[in-house]
């Protein structure tokens, strides 16, 4: 009897404590989220990532602050994401450089170093020619023929060493067996397009989206796509380098990543919000208008997709003498 009198208040205390504990658990997210954008403002990834995060912010009911952390082939931003506290309040953007950085020895991190939250669009590089330089090319065949007959006489502008379009440029040079003076620009596709458009380089490799304004303005000419398939209209009549018989193909899928060890419930909440945002018709239209290919990739499918691409890239880099995978 005495034992029963003691048990009852103890049970009440336990129940009260458990109740207080459950009420004290904040439902994620309960505060603003930081999104690390590992390229500069205005780059291809930034252009699509910002509107997507605006939608995710609305779905989650919390502000999402975009912080641009470009540099070293996006490895600066990747490092910050990987080292963030795994609570879901710091996530970020990734692209093909999440494969290439480790292969080139730029960083020990690759796609296996992160928690994956989904993919939403794929950019591809194009070969552009200047209409203001002394040398002007009307077709990619013409550019290849001239560069082959005049090694080192053609300047090829690319994004900074280690960045995705720089890798695309190297695959172009390797696949066509050409020797060109490669001029890396400070930044990604937009800076490359501006250099070519200004006549400082005869050729360049840039994203279609970042080069579009100069294409429309006539400062640069679309010569060929470096992707698996032709570009969308009105550029669909122009060939890919691959269909001309050269083993050249490079694409960059945009993904959302978080630090390793994100709790399952946080991953589920974030990935569902990202999928919902990515599937909204106006976002799909926005992606297509920016000359990227829309495609949603579920979190569990990201690593297999990137692993397959890694094997292709590793072989290309080995042939180009670029392979220097860090441990």
N, C-alpha and C positions, 0 to 999 in steps of 0.2 A: 504493500500500500504506500509506504513511504517512498519506495523506488518510483512508483507511478506518479506520485506528486512531484518528484524531481524531473521526470522525463518530460512531462507536459510543458513546463516553461522552457526547457531546453529546446524542444521541438519548435516552439513559437519563436525563440531567438534565432534558430537556424533558418526558419522560413523567412523571417524578417530580413536576415542578412542576405539570403539568396535573392530576395525581392529587390533590396537596395542595390545589389551587385548587378542584376539584370538591367535595372533602370539606369545605372551608371555607364553601361556600355553604349557608346555613341555609335549610331548607325552610320556606316561609311557611304558617302563622304560627309563629314561634318564641318569641313573648312575648305578654303581655296586649294586648288591643285596647281602645281607648277609643271609646265610642259617644256622640256628642253628640245629646242629645234637646232639640230647640229649643222645647219647651214645658215648662210647670211639671209637677212630679210630680202625678199624679192626673188630668191632662188626657186627653182621648180618645186622642190619639196615644201618650201615655206608657203608658196602660193596655194597649194592644195591643203596643207596641214592646218592652216589657220581657220578656214571656214568649217572644216571638219570638227575642230576642237570647239568652235562656237556652238555647234549643234550638240556635241557631247556635254558641254557645260550646261546647256538648257535642259538636257535629259536628266543629268545628275543633280541639277539644282544648286550648283556651286560654281563660282568663277574659276576659270582656267587661265593662268597667266603664261604667255608665251615668252620664253627667254631664248634668244638666238645665241648659240655658242659654236660658231664656225671655227674651222682651222684643223690642220693636220689630217685632211681627208675625213673630217667629221669625228675623228677619234677623241678630240677634246670634249665634245658633247657626250659621246658614248661613255667616256670614263666617268663623267659626272652622274650620268644615269645609273651606271653599274654600282657606283659607290653610295648612292642615295639610300636613305633608310627605307626598308621594304614595308612601307605602310600604305602605299598607294597615293601618296601626296606629291610624289615626283615621278613622272613618267616622261616619255619622249618619243622622238621620231627616229626611224632608221631607214637605210636604203642599201644599195648594193655594196657600199663601202664597208658595211658590217661583215661582208665576206672578204673583200680585197685587203683591208687593213692588216689583218693577221697574215695573210699569204705574202704580203710585201714586207713583213717585219715592222710595220708602222706601230702596231699595237698587239698586246697579247690577247685582246678581247675579240670575240667574233659572236655570231648569232647564238651560240651555245651558252654565252655568258649572261643571258638576259631571260626575263619572263616575257613571253610573247602574248600580245593582246589582239592581234589581227592585222591583216593587210587590206588595202583599199584602192590602190591605183598603181599603174606601172608607167613610168616614163621611159622614153627611148631616145638615144642621141641621133642627130642627123649631121651629114656633112654639108657645110655651107661654103660658098665661094664669095669673095668680095667683088663688088661692082665698082669699087673705087681704087683698087690697087692697080699697079702697072700691068700685072698678069691677071687676066680674067678668063675663067673657065665656064663654058656653057653646059657641060655635062660632066658626070663623074668619070666617064671613060676618057674624056679629053684630059682631065686633071691627072688621072693615073698614068696615062701615056706620057705626058709631059714630065711628070715627076720621075718616072722610070728612066727617061732619056737624059734627065738633068738632076742627078742626085744632089740633095742638099740645097737646091736652088729655090725650093718652094717652102714657105713658112706655114706651119700648121699650128694655129692657136688652140689651146685646150684649157680646161679647168685646171686648178692647182694640182700638183703632183699628189697622187693618192686618192683624188676624188673620182667619182664614178665616171664622169665624161672623159677624164684623162685616161682611165682604163679603156674606155670605148675607143679613144684615139689610138691607144697602143695596139688594140686588137685590129684596128683598121690598118695600121702600118705593118704589123706582123702578117696579117692575112693577105695583104696585097704585095708584101715583100718590097716595100718602098722605103726610101731614105729621105726624110724631110727634117728640116730644122723645127723642132718642137718648142713652142713658146707657151709655157704655162702662165695663166693669168691669175691674179689674186681674186679668187672667188669661183663661182660655178658658171653655169651656162650663160647668164646674162652678160657677165664681163667678157666672156669669150666672143659672144655675138657682137658686142660693141667694138672690140678690137678689130674684128674682121670687117665690120660695117664701116669703120673709120679708115680702112685701107692699110692698116699696119701689118696685116697678114693676108696671104692669098686665100688660105683655106682655114676652116675651123670646125671643131666638133662641139656641138651644143645641143641642148634640149630644144625640141620644136616649140614648146611653150614660151621659153625665154627668148627665142629668136624671132618669134612671130611678128612683133612690131617692126623689126628691121626688114623682115621679108615683105611685109605689106608696104613698107616705105621704099622698097627698092634698093636699100643699102647692101643687102646680101641676097644671094641666090641659093635656093634649095637644090642640091645636087643629087643626094641619095640618102636613104635611111639606113642606119646601122642595126636596125631591129630585125626580128624574125619575119615580120610582115610589113607590108607597105603602110605608109602613113594614111590617115583618114583624108577625105576630100577637103580641100581641092588639090591635095598633094599626092593623091593615089595613083597618078599616072607616072610618077617618078619611081625608079627602081630601088630595091634594097641592094646593098653591096653584095649580099649573099647570093641573090638570084643572078648576079653577073658572073658567078662561078668562083667567088672568093670565100674562104671560110671565116666570114666576119659576122658576128652577131653579139649584141650586148644590150641588155635591158636593166632597168632598175626599179624594183618593186618597192613601194612605200609601205612601211609597217609601223606599228605602234609597239613600243617596248617599255618594260619596267625593270627595276633592279631584280636580281635573283632572290628567290624566297618570298615573293608576294603571297599573302594568305589566299587560300582558295576562294573565300567569299569575296575578297577584293577583286581578284582576277575575273570572277564571274560577273560582278557588277560592272566593272570597266568594259569587259569584252562585249557584253550585251549592249551597253550604251554606244560603243564604237560601231558595232554592227548595225544597230538601229539608225545611227547617224549616217553611216556610209550608204545605206540602202534607200535613203530618202531621195525621191525622184529629182529634186532640184540640185542635190549634190552630185548625182550621177551626171546630170546635164552639165553642171559646172566643170566636172572632170573632163568630159568629152570636148567642151568648148575650149579647154586649155590644152587640147591636143595630147592628152594622156589616155591610156586605156583603163577604163574602170574595171575593177575586179575585186570582189570581196574574198579574202582568204581567212578562214577560221583559224584561231590560235593554234590548234593542234596540227594544222597543215602547213604552218609557216616553216618550221624546221626541216621537214622532208623536202619542201620546195627549194629552200636555200641550200640544203645539202647537195641536191642534184646540180644546182647551178654552180656550186663551189667546185665540183669535180671538173666541170667544163672550163671554168676560169683558171683553175690550177694548172691545167694542161697548157692553156694559152700563155699563161705567165711563164711557165717553165720554158716554152719554146722561145719566148721573148727575152729570156734571161732576167726576168723580174722576180722570180720566186725566191723569197727569203722569209719563210714562215717563222715567226718568233715562237718561243716555247711559253 
